[in-house]
Amino acid sequence: MSTEVEHGRGLQALGIVSDRVRWNLTAAALYEEVVRRHEGVIAAEGPLVCRTGLHTGRSPNDKFVVREPSSEVNVDWGKVNRPMEEAHFDTLYRDFMSSLQGRDVFVQDVFAGADPEYRLPVRIVTEFAWHSLFVRNLFIVDPQASHQPQFTVIDSPSFKADPKRHGTNSDVVVALHFGRKLVLIGGTSYAGEMKKSIFTVLNYLLPLADVLSMHCSANTGRDGDVALFFGLSGTGKTTLSSDPQRMLIGDDEHGWSDRGVFNFEGGCYAKTIRLSADAEPQIYAATRRFGTVLENVVVDPETRALNLDDDRLTENTRAAYPISFIDNAVGSGHGSHPRNLVMLTADAFGVVPPVSRLSPEGAMYHFLSGYTAKVAGTEKGVSEPGATFSTCFGAPFLPLPPSRYAAMLGEKIARHRSRVWLVNTGWTGGPYGVGRRMKIGYTRAMIRAALSGALDDVRYERDSWFNLDIPVSCPVVPYEVLQPRNTWSDGAAYDAQAAKLARMFAENFKVFEADVSREVIAAGPRV
C-alpha cells in the first residue's frame, strides 16, 4: 500500500490541496464521521440512513463525455453520449478543484472487476463521508493489493455547475474524460452516479480489450453452471437471480472474457421499496445490518425503526451493502462461461409469452431491443402501458456503438453454445388494468426448468406475432399460461394488442438494421 505522503502527492497532482483528507476509512470510522457531520442517522439494528435531497435518481440529461482525440473516434455520440468540449471541461475542472481547497475530503482506493487481469484500480474522492462508505461497499476493497489509480472520480454534491461557463444543461454535471481518466460529479447527492460512471468507463475500456461488459446479474448452480439475467428496472433481475438453490456471483454488472464471467463490483445496490422478508429474505436481512447504507428510506425519528413501505421521499429507495452480506455469494466473483442467458421483460401489454427460447439471431435482436414496459398510473400523464426500449438492457451506460456489444454477445453465445431465453414477468390474461401480474412461482418454475435442461427436449410451437419458440409444457406451469393468447377472454383483442407491440418493436429496430445481418432482422416480431 502507498504511504500517506504518496497519497497526499496524489491529490496534489489532481489540484486538491488540503490537510483535511481522510484516507480509506473503515465502515466504523465513516459511521463516526457521518454522525458527527450530521449526514445521516443510525437506524435500529445498525444500518446507516442518508437522504439524497432533490435528486433521488440519476440525472441522464446532465451526463457528458468530453470530446478529445484519444476517444473521439470510438464514442457513439448522440443523446446518450453528449459531447462536452475540452475547453469547457478545463474550466469545469479548475472550478471544481478550487471549490475543494482546504476542505474535508474522503478518499477510497478501490477496484472495479473481480478478475485481476481486467481489474481497474479506481480512486474515489468524495465530499460526503457517507458517499465514501457507499463506494467502499459497492466496489472491491483489497488492502493487500498494490493500488495505482488508473481512473479517478471526484464527487462534490455542493458544487454547482454554470451552464454558460461549463457547457452543461443545469447545475448538475457528470463529466467523463477518457483521455485524462477522470470523472467529475457535481450538484447531486445521489450516490448511484459514482457506481454508474465507473460502469460506463468499463463499458468503454473492456470491449476494446475483447471483453464483453454487461448490465446483468449472474448466479451459478452446484455443478458450476452459470446463468446471466438481463433486465431493466422492475423486471425482477435482482429477485430472480437471488435463488437459495444457486450461488450469487453478482447482482448488476459483469464482464465475459475468454476466462469466463466476473463481477465488476464488491457489493449490491438493491431497491428496497416494499421489500418483503418472505420474498427476498437475504436482501431484507441486509437492510438490518451494520455497514449497510440506505438511501431515502423513511425512519421513525423516535424509535429509529425502518419503514420500507413508505415512498414519501421516492419510489427509488436503495440499500448499498457488501456482497459478503449475502450468505450464498461467490466470494471470488468469478464463474465459468454461462450455460444460459435469461432476458427479462415486464410486458404490461400482456401479450409476450412468459417463456420462450431464442435463436442466436433472436438473442441479438432482443439484446439490441432491450424491451420492457412502463405501467399506467406510475407516471404523470401515462394512461396506458408504454413500451420502453433500452439498448443492451443498459443504454445510458454504453459509450460505444450498441452493435459492437451485440456482435460480441452473438459471437460468445455461438462459441460457448449458450442457451438464451426470453422471460416475461409482466401481465397475463390482458393488459395492465385488465389482466394480472404473472405469478412469481410460475416464473421461478420456468427459469428453473430452463436452467436445469427440463425444457430442452419438450415440443415447441412458434408464436405467430413475436416469432418466438414457446414450450408446450413446463413443470408446475399450466399449458394455458404458456400460451398468452389462451389467457385472454377475447382473442381478437389479444391480436390487436400483439400487433400494436410488434409494430413498436419494428419501429424501434430500424436504427439497428444497417449494422446487423438479415437473419437478425428476420428474428424479430412479424408486422
N, C-alpha and C positions, 0 to 999 in steps of 0.2 A: 504494500500500500504506500502511496505517496505521503510525504510529511505535510505538516500544517504550513510550513514555509512554501513548499511546492504548490499546495492548494492556493495560498494567497497570491502567488505569482500567476497561477492560472486565471484567477478572477481579474487581476490587474491587466492581464493580456486582453481580456474582454472589454476593459474600460471601467470596471467596477472597483472603486477604491473605498474600502470600509473596514473598520476594525471590529465590526459587529456581525461577523459571519459565523453561522453555526453549521458545522460540517458533519454530515452523516449521522445525525442524532437518531437514537433508537426510538421505538414507539413510546416507551415510558417517558423519556426526556421530552419528546414532542408533545405528549399529553400535558406536561407541566407548562410548556410554552404556550400551548393553545389556551389553557385556562387562565394563565397569567395575562395573556394579551386579549382575553375576552373574545376569542374567535369561535368558541363553541362551548358545549356543555357535555359533561359525562352523564350518560343515561344509566338507568337501573341495569344492572348486570354487566356494565362496563364499556359499551361502545361509545365512541365519540360522535356527537351530533353537531353538524355545522350547516349553515344556510349559505346559499349562493346568491341571494338577493334577486335582482331583476332578472338575471339570466339563469334559467333553470334547465337549460339545454344548450347544445352547440349553436353557434351563430354562423351558418354556412355562407351567408352573403358577405361576411367580414373576413373570409379566409382568402389569402393571396399567395401566389408563388412568384418569386422575383424572376423577372426575365433577364437571364445572364448567360454568357457564352457557353459555360460548361454543361448546361442542362437544356438550353433553349430548343434544340432540335429533337429532344426526347419527349418533352412535355406535351400533353394533349390539351392545348389551350382552348378555353371556352368558358362556359358558365360555371363548371366545377373548378377549373384551374384558372382563376382570374389573374391576369398578369399585373405585377407591380414593377415599375421601372426602378433601376438600381439607384437613381438619384433620390427617389422618394424613400427607398429603404435606408440609404445612408443617413438621410435626415432623421428618419424614424429611429434608427439605431442610436445616433448621437443623443437625441432627446430622451430615449429610453435609459441609456446609461447615466445621463445627467440626473435623472429623477431618482436613481438608486444610490447616489453617492452618500456615504456616511450613514446609510440606513441599515436596519436589521434585514439580513437575508439568510435563507436556509438553503443548503446545498445537499443534494443526494447524488452520489456517483453510483449508477445502476447499469444494468444491461438489458437489452431487448433481444430475445432469441435464445432459446434453451440449447440449441446446437452450437458448440464452441466454434465450429468452422464458419458460421454465419452470424455470430453474436456481435451486436453493435453496442459498444460502450457509450453511454449517454450521461452527460452531466446536466442536472436539472436544478436551476436556481429559482427559488420562489420567494415571494414577499410574505406569504402566509405560512405559518407553521403547519396548519392542517393540510395545506397543499403538499408540503414536504412528506407528511405521513401518507397521504394518498398515493404519491408516486412510489414511496417505499413499499407500499402494499401491492401496487399494480405491476411494477417492474421486477426484475430479478436482482436480488441482493446477494453478492458473493464477496464477503470481506477478504477471502484468501486470494482472490484473483487480482492480477495487476490491472489497473484501470487507467487508460489513456483515452480521454473522451474523443470520440470521432464525430459526435454531434452534441450541440448544447441547446437547451431550451431555457429561455429566460421568461419568467411568468410574473407579471406585475398587474394585478387587478386594479390598483389605484391609478395606473397610467391611463390617460385619456388621449386617444389619437385625435388629430385635427385633419379632417378630410382634405382641406385645401393644402395644408402643409405636407401631409404624408400620403396623399393619394388614396385614402381609404373611403369606405362608404359611410362610416359613422365613427363614434369614439371608441368602438371595439375594433381590435385588429388581431389577426392571426397571420403572421407573415413567415413563409418558409424560404430560406435562401440555400439552395442545394450546393452552390459553389463555396460559400463561406461556412456551410454546415451549421447553420443557426436557425432557430425558431424563436420569434418574438410573439408573446401573447399578452395583450393589454386590454383593459376595460371590462373584463368579465371574470367573475369568481367561479364559474363553472369548471370544475377540475377536469372533467372529461376532455376538454380541449387539449390538455397535455398528452393524455393517452392517445387520442386520435391523431395528433400531429406526428408522433413518432410512428404510428401505424402508417400514415401517409408516406413518411420517409422510407420505411421498409418496403412499401409498395412501389417505390421508385428504385431503390437500390437492388433488391433481391432478384426481380425478373432480369435485370441486366447481368446478374450472375447465374442465370438459368435456374433460379429457384422460384416456384410459384407461390406468391403471397395470397392469402385467402381470408376473407371475413367469414369465419365459420367456427363452430365448436367441434370438439373431437373427443371420442372415447374409444376404449378398447375392451375386447372380451377376454375371457380367461385363457383362450388359446392364442392371444395376440392379434386377433382380427380387428383392425382399426375401422371406424366409421366416422365420416365427416358430416356435419349438419349445417347447411347453408340456410339462411332465412333472415328476413327483415324483422323489425320490432313487431311484437305481437303474434308471431307465427309459432312460438313455442320452442325456439332454438335452445335456450338455456334449460327449460324444463325437460325436454325430451332427451337431451344429451346427458342429463343427470339421472342415471339409471342405477339402482343399487346392485343390479346384476353385472354391471360393467364398470371399468375404471375410467375416471375423467382425466383426459390429457390437458384440456383447456376449454374455456367457455366462449372464446370470442375471436382470437386471431392466431393463425397458424401459417407455417411455411411447409412446402412439399418439395424436398430436394431429392437427389439421387440416393440419399441415405434413408429416406422415409419422411414422416411428418414430425414437426416440432412446434411447440407452443412458443409464441413470441413473448408471453407475459409470465409473471410470477404470482399473479393474483386474479381475482374475479371482480367484475363490476356489474352486479346484478340489480335488476329492478326489484323494488320491494313493495310497491303499492298493492295492498290487499293480499300480501304474501300469506300463505297458509302453511301451518306446521304439518298438516296432513299431506298436502300436495307436493310441497318442496321442503322436506324436513331439514336437509343439510343447509340450504341457503337460509332458512328461518333460524336455525341454530347459530349461524354465523352472525346474524344481526344482534345476537345477545352476547357477543364475546368482546373482551378487552382487545384493543388493537384495530377493530373494525371502524371504518369511517362511514357514517350515514349522512347522506345529503338530503336536506329538506324534509326529513321525517319529523312529524309532529311529536313533541314530548310534553308530558304533563309537567307544568312548572313546579308543582309541589312534590310529587312522588318520583318524577323523572321516568315514569313508565312510558314506553313507546306505544304509539298508535299507528300501526302500519296501514290502517284503513282510511286514514284522514288524508284527503287530497287537497286541502285548502291552499297549500303552497304550490303544489304542482302534481300532476299525474306521474311525472318522471322522478320519483324518489328512488334513491340508489344506495347500495351498500358496496364499499370497496374493502376487500379483505384478502389476505394471502391465500393462495390456493391450498396451502397446508391445512387450512381450516376445514377443508372437505376431506372426510375420512378416507374415501376411496380414490383419492387423486394419485396420479402417476408422478412420483417425486422428480423423476428425471426430465419430465416434459417432452419425452420422445415417444414415438410409436413407429410401427412398420408402415409400409406402403398401404394405403387404405383399400380394403376389400369392397367397401360400399360407400357411396356418396348419397346423401339424402337432401333433396332440395325442398324446402318447406314453403308453403304459401297459405295464407289465411284468406281464402276466396269468399268474400261477402256476397257475391252474386249467386252462390250455391250451385254452381254448375261444373266445377273442376272435380274430376274423380278423386276419391280420398287416398288412393294409392295407385300408382301406375309405374311401369318400367320404361325407362328411356334408353333409346339407342345412343351411341356416342355422338351422333349428329344432333339428336334431340337434347342431349345433355348440354351441348354448346349453345343450342337455341335458347333453352330455358335459363342457362347461366347468364347469357347476354341480356335476356329479358328481365330477370330478377323481379318477378311479379308477386305482388300481394295487393290487398285492397284496404282502403280506408272505410270505416264504418259510419253510416249515417248517424248524426247526433253527437259524434265525438268532437267535431269542429264546427265553428260557427259557419252557417251557410251551406253545410253539407246535408242534403235532404235525402240522398240515396247513395248506395255504395259507389265508390270511385276507385278506379284502377290506379295502382302505383307501380311504376317500373323503375327499379334501381339496379343499373347495370352491374353484373357480377355480385349482386347482393351487397354492394358497398360502394356505389357510385361516388359519394362525396369524398372518398379517400384514395381515388385512383389517379395518379399523375400521368400515367402512360395511356396510350390508346386502349380502349376496352378489348379490342380484337386481339391484342397481344396476350392478355390474361386468358382469354377464351381459347386461343390456339394452344397455349401451354397446357391448359386443362385437358383439352381434347387429346393431345399427344400423350400425356401421363395416363389418362384413362385407357387409351389403347395399349400402351406399353405394359401396364400392370393389370390389365383386364379387370378393371374395377367395374362393379355394377352400379348403376345410377337409378335412383327412384325419385319420383315427384310425389310428395305427400301433401294433401290439402287438410289443414287443421281448422278450416273455416266452417262454412254453413252447409247444411244438407236439408233436403225437403223444401227448399225455397230460399230466396234471398234473405238477407238480414231484415228482421221485422216480420217475416213470414215463417221462415224455417227455423232451425235450431242449430246451435254450435255442435260440431262433431264431438262425440263423447271421447274424452281423453283416454278412456280404457280401450276403445276401438283403435285409436291412433297408436297407442303403445303396442297393441297386439299386432297391428300391421307392420310397424317398424321392427318389432322383434322377429316376426315371420320373415321379413325381407333380409335381416341381418343373419338369421340362422340358416338360410337356404331353403326354408319351407315353401317359398314361392318360386323356386327355381323350376320345378317340374310340373306345376299346375298349368291348366289351359288358360290362354289369354284371348281376350276379344279386343278388337280395335274400336276405339271411341271415334265416332264419325265427325265430331266437331273439333276436338283438340288433337286428333291424330296420335293418340296415346294407347299403349297396350295395357289393358286392365285385367288383373287376375279374376277368374270367375269364382274362386274360393280362397278363403283365408281363415285360419283357425280363430275361433271366437267371434268373428265378424259375420253378420248375416249377409247373404248374397245381395239382397236389395240395397244394402248400404254401399256396396262396392260399385253399383251402377247408379250414378246420381240421378239420371232421368227417372228411374223407378221410384225414387223417393218423393217426387213431385206429384201432386194430385192432378195437375194439368200438364200433359206432355207438350202441348203446343206452346205454353208459357215458358217451359224449360227451353225449348228450341229457340224461341225468340231471345231469351236471356243469353243462351250459349252463343248464338250468332253475334250478339252485341259484343260480348267479351272477345270472341275470336277476331272481330274486326279491330278491336283495340290492340290486341297482340300484333296483328299485321301492320297496323299503322305505326306502332312503336318501333317495329323491327326494321323499317325502311332505312333508318340511318346506318344499319349494320350490313345491308345487303351487298354493298360493294366490296366488303372486306372478308366475306365468308363464301364457302362453296355453295353450289346449287343444292347439294344434299342437305346442308344445314338449313337453308331456307325452306326446303320441302318438308323438313321435320316439324315445322310449326303448325298451328291450327289451320284448318281449311275454311276459307272465307267463301 
